[in-house]
Amino acid sequence: MGVTRRQLLWAGAGVGAAGALAACGGGAGGTKDAASAGAASSQPRAGGTLKVGALGKASAITRDPHGTQANESDYLIISLIYDTLAVPGSTANTVPRLASWKPSEDLKTWRFTIADGATFHDGTPVTAADVVWSLQRLRNTPAGRSRLPGIQPEGIRAEDEKTVVLVSDYPNADLPLQTRLTTFVLKKDTKDDAIAGAPGTGPFKLDWYRDGNARLVRNDNWYGGKVLLDAVEVRLFESPQAMANALLAGQIDLASNVGAVAARTAEARKDVQILRRPNDMAMPVVMRTADGPFADARVREALKLAVDRDAMVKQVLSGYGSVANDILGTGDPAFAKDIPQRGRDLAKAKQLLSDAGFDTSRTYDLITTEDVSGLAESATLFATQVREAGVKINVVKQDSKAFWDATWLKAPLYTTYWGTNDSVVFFASKTMLSDAGQNESGFKDPAFDEAYRTAMGTADAAARDKLLHRLQEIEFAQSGYLLWGMADGIDLAGAAVRDLPRLPGYGRVQLEKTWLAR
């Protein structure tokens, strides 16, 4: 998350790895906020093993950093072992991690300089050749084109031992943003059958791995600074309920992204901290725009008008979220807050369906999964609500592997999810450009493509924001995304856990500054 491709995806993605090197700022507290509970009790101390629960399906396990990561547990393990070139930050969308950067005047050529002291876990230094090989390998994966849009394999080269040059097909002011989340660096020429045990550059080293569960130990030579925990143990859970129960029973210290229902349950527990992050998870309904029953923009608008967004947030998210406006990237400083909020209008929805000649005698499948808390529930409530506009929906719950292999990017109507919501550009480049490799709705709009290209070639931030506003206007009016609300990210933590990362999305996976007060 998907995403999944995910970073997410783990987005969509991812997903996004999010968080700066310290990764502790930004976010809002919940009922018993993890930042304030016992905050003054002691100073950060080294030592201890943090036991973390993360969602995943045994059928969808992957250990390839450049593969499709459908499990949060996989992404957590991978992101602690391997570093990306850049990550989302607490005050900027993108900050350096394994590398810093400088653009050419025309914004097409970017030079990335590897961080001083960066080494692999076996002690060998990270070189530009390693980064080039890793990025080219990523670029050649099925989803690689969307992960590094506008960059061809031949446009990735080493200039010297410490400098990597990326050349874009077009001017791109936000190219470093594309190097977040999945640009994990491995040693050059690592064989595919050796990927699972390959040394990384991250704050933790792999100790053991079994069936989606892993123990990682501190990397004392990490270039990013001192790591406080002795170890992190990651345990895979196939349901939020099971993970929450393990936390409440003291079997784990942290239940990552456990969801609103668990938060409600934990509110009465004085020994449990609740960390709440706004704008954390998008769970839109995707309507295919290229062909099929939802290709007519009037039909898509009708469904967007048929949804009761307040009820969705209250019932699906138990109030742990906020109403959204069919535009992805809600956490971006450039997010267009002046576009009028779309509300429910059943009369107009029915008229649009009639004008479009939509067949209301048919029943349409809406395919969903139970990959994240609330996703399947949102599909069921959506189906109930749009029935009032005359649209009959049959909700089909699908196994995660089958969904990502056969449904995602193909079906006329399905749910998806993204845990990277801090960038309008991220979603434009990954999911809505005509040639985007993860174009979830088959969206093709020349005006959207042109606005994106122009924005990326504009160095002036204010001028670029105006162009990004135009992107959002088009998305609001025409895209295949019905984004009814944004879920808060919710972690539950034991009383001893301190300094959890507080950025939304994949910020929760950056645990190098977390410590235990015991």
N, C-alpha and C positions, 0 to 999 in steps of 0.2 A: 501498500500500500502501500500499480498494483503490479507502483506501484506496481509481488506482482511485478511486473515490470518494475514493481514498486520497491520502487523505493517505497516509495510510495513508497516505484511506485512504490513491496516496501522499497511520489503518484507516480506517485502518481505520484514525483512522484513523485512522489514517492511522493515520493514519495519524496517524498523524500525521505542521507545523514544531515541533520541540521544541528546548528549550534556552533558558536565560536569556540576558541580554545578553552575559555572559561565557561561559556554557555550557561550562565545562570541568571541572566537578566530577562526582563520582559514578561509576561504572563500575569494572570490575575489569580488571586487566592480563592479557595473554596471555603466551605464551612469551617474546616480546621486546616488552615493553609500550611503546607510543608515548609514554607519559608519562615513562618513565624513561630510555629510550635517548637518550643525549646531552643529558639535561635540564640539566646544569650547564655545557654548553659555551659558552653565550652568552646574552645578554639578548634579549628580543623586539626585532625590527627590522622596519622597514617595507621594502616592495619585493618584487619578484618576481611571477611568474605561477604559480599553482597549477593543474596540469593534473589534472582529476578524471575518473575513469571512473564511470559510473552505468548501472544496468541499465534497459533499455527495449526496446520493440518499435516499429519504424518504422511499423507499421500502427496503432499506438495513440497517436500523437503528439497532444498538445493544447497550446495556448498560452493558454487561457482560465483565469485564476486561480480562477474559480468553476465550472469544468467538472469532469468526471470525469477524474482524473489516474491512469491505469493505470501510468504509467512513473515510476520513481524519478528518471530524468533530467529529466523535465518538472517534477516537484515540486521538485527541487533548484534548477533555474533559476528557477522562479516564486518560491520562498521567499527567494532571495537578492535578487530585484528588488522584491518586494512584502512589506510587513510585515503581520502579524496583530495584533489587539488584545492578545492574550495568548499566552503560550507555556508549555509545561511547564518547571519549574525543577529545580535540583539538590537543593533541600531542601524544596520544596513542589510539589504537583501543578500549580499554576498561578501564574505571576508576570506582572507587567505587561510589555508590549512597546510597542505604539503608544499604549496608553491605560492609565490606572489607574482604579479603580472604588470605589464606595461604595454599599451597599444601603440600602433603606428598612427600617424596623423589622419590617415584615411579610414581608420577603425577596421581594417581588414586583416592586418597582421598583428598578432599578439605574442609577446615573449613572456614565457613563464619561467621564473627562476626558482629552483628547488631550495627549500628551507635549509639553512645551515644546520649541520649535524644530523640530517635525516639519514637513518640507516634501516636496513631490514633487521628482522629479529635475529638473524644469524650473524649480525655484526657488519655485513658488507654495506658500503654506502649506496644510497639511491642515486642512480645516474639518469641523465636525460634519455639514454637508450632504453632504460627500463620503462620510463614514462611513455615514450613513443610507442614501444611495443605494446604496452597495456592499453593505451588509447586506440591504437589501430585494431587490437583484438576486440575491444569494446565496440568500435565503429563497425566491425564486420559481423556482429551478432545480429539476430533477427530484428531486435528493437534498437540497434545501435544508431541507425540513421536519425531517429527521433531524439536520442540522447545527446547527440552532437550534431544538430541540424546545421547545414551550410558548410560543414567541414568534411572534406573528402579524405580518405586514408592517405593519399599522396600529399595532402596539405598539413600533415603532422610530421615534423622532422626535428632532429637534434641539431642545435647550432654549436654547442660545446658540451662539456661534461655536465654542466649545471643548468643549461638553458634549452627549453623546448619551444619551438615556434609552431603556432597554430595559424593557418591561413584560411580565412573564411571566403566563401564564394561571393559574399556581399558585405558591405560595411555593417558592423555589428557592435554597437556600443555596449551591449550586455553579454558579450561572449563569455566572460568568466562565470556568469550564472549557469551556463550550460555545463560547466565542469564540476558542479556540485552533485552530491547524492550518489552517483554511480561510477565516478572515474577512479575506482580503486586501483592502486598501483601494485603490480606483482613484479617479480624478477623477470627479466627478458628471457624468452624462450622456455618458460615453464610449460611442461607438457600437460595436456588436458587431463591425463590420468594422475597427475601429481598436484593438480590445483587444490584439492581438498586440504592438503597438508602444507601448502606453500607458505613460506614466511611472509608476514606483512610488515607494515611500518607503523602500526597503530599503538595506542597506549597499553594494549593487553596482548599477550601471546597465548596461543592455544595450548592447553594442558591435555584435555581429552575431549572427545566428541562421541556421543552415542544416540542414534535415532532422533536427532533434532535437539538433543540436550547437550550442553557443553560446559566445561570449566575453563576459564581464561585467567591467566596470572599476570601480575603487573610487569610491564616492560620498564625496567629501571633506566634504560638508555633512550627513552622516548625524547625526541627532539622538542616536543611541545611543552615540556616542563615536568614537574614532579607529579606522579600519579599516586593518589592516596590509598586506595584500596589494595589489599594484598591480592585479591581475586574477585572475579565475578562468575557466579554460576547461573547459567540460563536454563530455565526449565520450560519446555513447550507445553502449553495448555490448549485444548481444542475448543474450549468454551470460556467466555468471561465468567460464568457462574462458578465453574470449577476453580478458576484462578483466584477469584475473590474469596472463595471458601478456604483455599490454601493460605491466603494472606491472613484471614481472620483467625485461622488455627495456628498461626505462627510458623508455618512450614516454609514460607518465603518472606523476604523483607519488602519486596516491591512488586506490585501487580501493575504492569505497564498497560496503559490504554484499556482499562478494564470496563469503562462505560458507566452510564448514568444510573442504571439499576443498582449496580454494586455501590455506587457513591451514596445512594439513598439508604441502603442497608448499613453502610459504615458510619453514617452521621451520628449514630447513638454511641459509637465506640470511642472512648476517650484515649485509647491506646493506638488509634489509627489516624494518620494524617491523610488529608485529601488535597491533592494538587490539581488545580483546574486551569486549563489553558484555553482561552477563547480562539475562535477561528482555526481550530485544530483539524477537523475532518469534514470533508465535503462528501456527500453521498447522493449525487445527482441521479435523476432518471435520464437515460440517454435515448433520444429518438433519432433514428437514422434519417438523415436528410438527403442522401444521395438517391435513394429509390425506396419503394415500398409504401405502406399506408401512411407514413408520417413525413413523406417528402414535401408535402405542401406546407409552406410556412404558416398558413392559416390554421391548419390542424395543430401544429406545434404550439402556436399561441393559445389556441383553445384549451389545450391540456394545461398549459401554464396558468391560465385563468381559472381553471376548474379546481385547483388545489387550494385548500385552506392551510396556509403556511403556519399560522399561529397554532392551529390544532396539531399539525405535524410536529412542531417543536415541543409542545406540551406533552403529547402522548408518546411519540417515538423517543424523544430525548429526555423525558421527565423534567423538562424545563432547563436542562443543562445544555443550552445552545442558544442560537439566535436566528431570526428570520433572515433569509437570503433572497437575492433578487435575480437569479438566473445568470449571474456573472461569476466566473471563477477567479480566484486570486484575491479573496476578501481581506487578507492581511497586508496587502501591498500599500505603501504610502501613496501610490498613484491610483488607488482604487477610486472609481467614480461614484462618490456618495451623492452626487446631485441628480443622478438618474432616478426618476420617480419610482417608488416602490410599487411593484406589481401586486395587486390584491386579488381577491376572489370576485369573479363576476360571471355567474353561471349563465345569465341571459346572453351576454356577449359570446361566451364560449359556445353555446348552442347555435347561435347565429353564424359564427365562423365555421363550425362544422358543417352546417347546412350549405353555406356559400361554397365550401370546398367540395361538396358532394361526398363527404366522408360516410362510409358504410357503417351505420350504427347497429345493423342487424348482426354483424360479426362479433366474435369474441377474440380478443388479441392477447397473446401470451406476453407477460412481463417476466423476464428471467432474472433471478437474483441468486445470491449465495448467503451463507451465514458466516462469511469471512470476518466481519467486524460486527460489533454489537450494534443492534438497531437497524442494520441494513435490510434484512428480510422483513422486519416489522414495518419499515418505511414503505416497502413495496405493497404490503397488504393494506395499509391505511390509504395509500395513494389510489389503489384499485377501488376502495370503498367510496372515496371522495369523487373521483371522476365519473363514477356510475350516475351521480346526480346530474351530470351534463349529458348523459346518454351513452357514455363509452363503457363498454363491458370489457373487463380485464381479468384474465386468469393468471394468477401468480404461480410461477414454476420455480421451485427451489432446486438448485443444481449443485452438484459436488464441485468443489473449488477447482480441481484439475480440469474437469470437463468444461467448466465455465471459461477459464482462461485459454484453453486450447481451442474450443469450438464456438463459443458465444461472443466473447469480447471482440470488438471491432467488426462484428458481422451481423448480429441479430438486429431486427427492426426496433426492438424495445427491451432495454435491460437496465439494471442498476450498476453503478460503478462506485468507486470511492477513491479519494485522494487525500493524503495527509501532508501535502505541501501546498499551502494556500497563501503564501506570502508574495506571490509574483504573478501579475497579469501576463508578463512576457513568457514566463514558464509555460503557462497553459496555451498561450497563443502558438508558441513554437512547437510544443509537444503534441497538441491535440486538435488544433483548428486550422493550421495552414493547409492549403490544398495538398501539399506533398508530405505532410507530417506522417511519420511512421506509426504513430499511435493516434491517428485521427479517428476518435471513437465513434463519431456519428457520420463519417463520410462527408464532412462539411467542406464545401468548395465555394469560395466567394472571392472574386478578383479584387474587390474593393478592400476586403479584409487583408488579403495578401499584400496589396500595395501599401496600405497603412502600416503594416508590420515592417516591411522592408524599409520604408521611409523613416520610421521611428528608430530602427536599429542603425541607420546611417546618420542619425542626428546626435551630435555631441552635446548640444545644449540641453540640460535636464528639463527646463521649463517647456521648451518646444517639444521635447520628446514626450512629456506628460500629456500634452494636448493631443498628440497622435495616439497615445495609449488610450485616451478618453474615447477617441473615435473607434478604436478596436472594441471597446466595451459597449458602445452604443450598438454596433453591429451584432455583437454577441447577444445582447439583451433582446434585440428585435428578431433575429433570424436563426440563431444557433440551435443545435439539437439538445442543448443542456437545459433540463428543468431542475434548477438548484433551489430547492424549497427552504433549506436552512443549513446552518453550520453547527456541527456538534462540537461542544467543548471536549478537549482532551482531558481525560481523568486518570490519574494514577492514584493508587492507594499505597501507602507506605507505613511501615512500622515506626514506632516512636523514636527509634535510634537513628533513623536515616536522616542525613543532612545534605544540603546543597544539591538537590536534584536539579537537573537542567530544566529550565522553565520556558523555553521557546516552544511554540506550537509545532505540530507536525513531527518530523523526525528529530527534532531537538532532544527528545527524550532519550535518544540512544547514546548521547555523549556523556559518559559517566566518569570521565577521568578526574573530575573535581569533587565528585560525591564521596562522602565519608560516613563512618559509623561512630556515634557517640556512645561507645560501650567498650 
